[in-house]
Amino acid sequence: MGKEIQHPFEQVTQKQKAELMARKTAKDYRKEYNELTKQQNALEVHIRKRLETLCKQHPEVKTGSITTAKDLIEYNNHVQRFDVEAVISYIEKIETELAKKQAYKQTTIEGF
């Protein structure tokens, strides 16, 4: 009798078997990509809604040298036209202006 031939899959270690079994296919990547795209779109909608809410609650707050929060939402809903980075930047500006207006500031206790 001759030497028994092993199947190539039997020659690999358990770790290698797991890696081979876990290797993603194009279908797996497409599914993962679509899910992440949905999550990104949902986050962008949430961020835009936050800016709209802040603008409606505080229309007098300055968001730039000549614009106010009211200006951002007044003309054909400009918030939808901005890219996400600009929207986040406007949210930061509004939050900074609101923090300046607060009469009482929360202090921190050192050592905690």
C-alpha positions in Angstrom: 0.0 0.0 0.0 1.2 3.5 -0.8 1.3 6.5 1.4 -2.1 7.8 2.2 -2.8 11.3 0.8 -4.1 13.9 3.1 -6.7 16.4 2.0 -5.0 19.9 1.9 -7.6 21.2 4.5 -6.4 18.5 7.0 -2.8 19.7 6.8 -3.5 23.1 8.2 -3.7 24.1 11.9 -6.9 24.8 13.8 -6.1 28.5 13.6 -5.7 28.4 9.9 -8.9 26.4 9.5 -10.7 29.1 11.5 -9.2 31.8 9.3 -10.2 30.0 6.1 -13.7 29.5 7.4 -14.0 33.1 8.5 -12.7 34.6 5.2 -15.3 37.1 4.0 -16.8 37.0 0.5 -17.9 39.9 -1.6 -21.4 39.3 -0.5 -20.3 39.6 3.2 -18.4 42.9 2.4 -21.5 44.3 0.6 -23.8 43.5 3.5 -21.4 45.1 6.0 -20.9 48.1 3.8 -24.6 48.6 3.3 -25.2 48.4 7.1 -22.4 50.9 7.9 -23.8 53.3 5.2 -27.3 53.0 6.8 -25.7 53.8 10.2 -23.8 56.8 8.8 -26.9 58.2 7.1 -28.9 57.8 10.4 -26.2 59.6 12.3 -26.1 62.5 9.7 -29.9 62.9 10.0 -29.6 63.0 13.8 -26.8 65.6 13.7 -28.8 67.8 11.3 -31.9 67.5 13.5 -29.8 68.6 16.5 -28.7 71.8 14.6 -32.3 72.5 13.5 -33.5 72.1 17.1 -30.8 74.4 18.5 -31.5 77.0 15.8 -35.2 77.0 16.6 -34.6 77.2 20.3 -32.0 79.9 20.1 -32.6 81.9 16.9 -30.7 85.0 18.2 -27.4 83.2 18.8 -24.5 84.2 16.5 -23.2 81.4 14.3 -20.7 83.5 12.3 -19.7 87.1 11.9 -23.0 88.2 10.3 -25.3 85.1 10.6 -27.5 84.0 13.4 -29.1 80.6 14.1 -32.3 81.9 12.6 -30.5 82.6 9.3 -29.4 79.0 9.0 -32.9 77.5 8.9 -34.8 80.4 7.5 -34.1 80.2 3.7 -35.1 76.9 2.2 -33.8 75.0 5.2 -30.0 75.6 4.6 -29.2 72.9 7.2 -29.9 70.2 4.6 -27.4 71.7 2.2 -24.4 71.8 4.5 -22.0 68.9 4.7 -21.8 67.1 8.1 -18.6 68.8 9.1 -20.2 72.3 8.6 -23.3 71.2 10.6 -21.1 70.0 13.5 -19.1 73.2 13.4 -22.3 75.3 13.6 -23.5 73.2 16.6 -20.2 73.9 18.3 -20.5 77.6 17.7 -24.0 77.7 19.1 -23.1 75.7 22.1 -20.1 77.9 22.8 -22.2 81.1 22.5 -24.8 79.6 24.8 -22.1 78.6 27.3 -20.9 82.2 27.3 -24.4 83.5 28.1 -24.9 81.2 31.2 -24.8 83.2 34.4 -23.8 80.2 36.5 -20.9 78.0 35.4 -20.4 74.5 36.8 -17.1 74.3 38.6 -15.0 71.2 38.8 -13.5 69.7 41.9 -9.9 68.9 41.5 -8.7 65.4 42.5 -11.8 63.5 41.2 
